[in-house]
Amino acid sequence: MKTELSKEWFLKLASVDTPTVCNALELALGRRQASGFTYGTPIAAPKPLPAMVGYARTSRIRAAAPSPLGEAEGAALRLDYYRYVAPRGDEPVVVVQQDLDLTPGLGSFWGEVNSTVHKALGIQGVVTNGSVRDLDMLAPDFPIVAGSIGPSHAHVHVVDFGEPVQVLGLQVQPGDLVHADRHGAVVIPEQLAPEMPRCIDLVTAREAPILAAARKSGFSVEDIAAALRAAADIH
């Protein structure tokens, strides 16, 4: 059964960046990890925006060749996709889309039209290994974290939706809890979600003495040693 998370939980998570969430997850796990997040250098479009957090609605696309479906079937699939990604009630949704082409990003699904449509549906944002275009005409406060920028939509079409995807090295299952911003994305395991606000506060508290020491005049190695001891004492 899905863990019920409050509106305040989502507001707290949306108030911090994705690196902070990654650090907080390490505290919740009790160890570092080398998976569960994207890697590489994503594109933040239309500009770096506040973090998005929500439940993943997954889809897969291709653009290098036309869809094998007829026009009517393709249009029906597209509408079924929109129905699938549209939020139910107040549940926040992040679209996570995998471009299956050998060269991801050859044709862009994300531009002026789809950013505007998805924003109007109430979706928090999108994470994709595909491309984004229409940079000056995108919905201005709809965050897109993409793999590249490109000029054309080529033969872009939805292949399917509601299946597991891999985007920028991150495996995502439909319904996974995703946090993303201009740095990339991370999946928050459901069992760790309730611990995240406390762990975020702990990350901030542990960093504070180190940052304060480094920002004062006359900083020395002795200062950083004392700050590290103070940070270790914060539980």
C-alpha positions in Angstrom: 0.0 0.0 0.0 1.3 3.4 -1.0 2.6 5.6 1.9 0.4 8.6 2.4 2.4 11.8 2.2 1.0 15.2 3.3 0.9 18.4 1.3 3.5 19.7 3.8 5.8 16.8 2.9 5.7 17.8 -0.8 6.2 21.5 0.0 9.2 20.6 2.1 10.8 18.5 -0.6 10.1 21.0 -3.3 11.9 23.7 -1.2 15.3 22.0 -1.6 17.4 21.0 -4.5 18.0 17.5 -5.8 21.6 17.3 -4.4 20.2 18.0 -0.9 17.7 15.2 -1.4 20.5 12.8 -2.5 22.4 13.7 0.7 19.3 13.2 2.8 18.7 9.8 1.2 22.3 8.8 2.3 21.4 9.7 5.9 18.2 7.8 5.7 19.9 4.7 4.2 22.9 5.0 6.6 25.3 4.7 3.7 26.3 6.3 0.4 25.0 4.8 -2.9 26.1 4.9 -6.6 22.6 4.3 -8.1 19.1 5.6 -8.0 19.9 9.0 -9.6 20.6 10.4 -13.1 24.1 11.2 -14.3 25.6 13.3 -17.1 24.8 16.9 -17.9 21.1 17.5 -18.4 19.5 20.6 -20.0 17.2 22.6 -17.8 14.6 24.3 -19.9 13.2 26.9 -20.3 15.6 27.9 -17.5 16.7 26.6 -14.1 13.4 26.4 -12.1 12.5 25.2 -8.6 12.5 21.5 -7.9 9.7 19.2 -9.0 8.5 16.3 -6.9 5.8 13.8 -7.7 4.8 10.3 -8.7 6.2 9.1 -12.0 4.1 8.6 -15.1 6.3 6.9 -17.5 6.3 6.8 -21.3 8.5 5.8 -24.2 8.9 7.6 -27.6 10.7 7.2 -30.9 11.5 9.8 -33.6 13.9 8.3 -36.1 11.2 6.5 -38.1 7.4 7.0 -38.6 5.0 5.3 -36.2 3.9 1.8 -37.5 0.4 2.8 -36.5 -2.2 4.3 -38.8 -3.2 7.9 -38.4 -6.4 7.1 -36.4 -4.6 4.6 -34.1 -1.7 7.0 -33.5 -4.1 9.8 -32.6 -6.0 7.5 -30.2 -2.7 6.4 -28.6 -1.7 10.0 -28.1 -5.0 10.8 -26.4 -4.7 7.7 -24.2 -1.2 8.9 -23.2 -2.6 12.3 -22.1 -5.3 10.6 -20.1 -2.7 8.4 -18.4 -0.4 11.3 -17.4 -3.2 13.6 -16.2 -3.1 13.8 -12.4 -5.9 12.2 -10.4 -7.1 14.6 -7.7 -4.3 16.4 -5.9 -1.7 13.7 -6.6 1.5 15.5 -8.0 2.8 13.9 -11.2 6.2 14.1 -12.9 6.4 12.7 -16.4 9.5 10.5 -17.0 10.0 9.8 -20.7 12.5 7.5 -22.3 13.6 8.2 -25.9 14.2 4.7 -27.4 16.1 5.8 -30.5 19.7 4.7 -31.0 20.5 8.5 -31.0 18.1 9.9 -28.3 17.0 13.4 -29.0 17.0 13.1 -32.8 13.4 14.4 -32.7 11.9 16.3 -29.8 8.6 15.5 -28.1 9.0 18.6 -25.9 8.4 22.1 -27.3 5.9 24.9 -27.0 2.8 22.7 -27.5 3.6 19.8 -25.2 5.0 22.0 -22.5 1.9 24.1 -22.5 -0.5 21.1 -22.7 1.3 19.2 -19.9 1.3 22.3 -17.7 -2.4 22.8 -18.3 -3.1 19.2 -17.3 -1.5 20.0 -13.9 1.8 18.1 -14.3 4.7 19.2 -12.2 7.4 18.8 -14.9 9.3 16.3 -17.0 12.5 14.3 -17.0 13.7 12.8 -20.3 16.8 11.6 -22.1 15.3 13.0 -25.2 15.6 16.5 -26.5 13.7 19.8 -26.0 13.2 22.6 -28.5 11.3 26.0 -28.8 13.4 27.3 -25.9 12.0 30.8 -26.1 8.4 29.6 -26.4 8.1 26.9 -23.7 5.6 27.2 -20.9 7.7 29.6 -18.8 7.3 27.9 -15.4 7.1 24.2 -16.5 10.4 22.6 -15.7 11.9 20.2 -18.3 15.1 18.3 -17.5 16.2 16.9 -20.9 19.2 15.1 -22.4 19.8 17.6 -25.3 18.5 20.5 -27.3 17.3 20.0 -30.9 15.5 21.8 -33.7 13.1 19.2 -35.1 10.4 16.9 -34.0 11.3 14.5 -36.8 8.9 11.5 -36.7 8.4 11.7 -32.9 5.6 9.5 -31.6 4.5 7.8 -28.4 5.4 4.1 -28.4 3.8 3.1 -25.1 3.3 4.3 -21.5 3.0 2.9 -18.0 6.1 0.7 -18.5 9.5 0.8 -16.7 11.9 3.3 -18.2 15.6 4.2 -18.1 16.4 7.9 -18.3 19.9 9.3 -18.1 21.1 6.2 -16.2 18.1 6.2 -13.8 15.7 3.3 -13.7 12.1 4.4 -13.0 9.0 2.4 -12.4 5.5 3.8 -12.9 4.5 5.4 -9.6 8.0 5.9 -8.2 8.5 9.1 -6.2 10.8 11.3 -8.2 12.6 14.6 -7.2 14.3 16.6 -10.0 15.8 19.9 -10.8 18.5 21.3 -13.1 21.0 18.9 -11.6 19.0 15.8 -12.6 16.7 13.4 -10.9 16.6 10.9 -8.0 14.0 8.2 -7.0 13.0 8.4 -3.3 12.2 4.8 -2.1 8.7 4.7 -0.6 9.9 3.2 2.7 12.3 6.1 3.2 10.0 8.9 2.2 8.7 9.6 5.7 12.3 10.2 6.9 13.1 12.7 4.3 12.1 16.0 6.0 14.1 15.1 9.1 17.1 14.0 7.1 17.0 17.2 5.0 17.0 19.3 8.2 19.9 17.2 9.5 21.9 17.7 6.3 21.4 21.4 6.6 22.4 21.4 10.3 25.6 19.4 9.6 26.7 21.6 6.8 26.1 24.9 8.7 29.2 24.9 11.0 31.5 23.9 8.1 30.1 26.7 5.9 30.3 29.2 8.7 33.9 28.4 9.4 34.9 28.5 5.7 33.2 31.9 5.2 34.8 33.8 8.1 38.0 35.7 7.8 41.3 34.0 8.8 40.0 30.6 7.9 42.5 27.8 8.7 42.8 24.0 8.7 42.3 24.1 12.5 38.9 25.9 11.9 37.8 23.2 9.5 38.8 20.5 11.9 36.7 22.1 14.7 33.8 22.5 12.3 33.9 18.9 11.2 33.8 17.8 14.9 30.8 20.1 15.5 29.1 18.7 12.4 29.7 15.1 13.5 28.0 15.9 16.9 24.8 16.9 15.2 22.4 13.9 15.2 
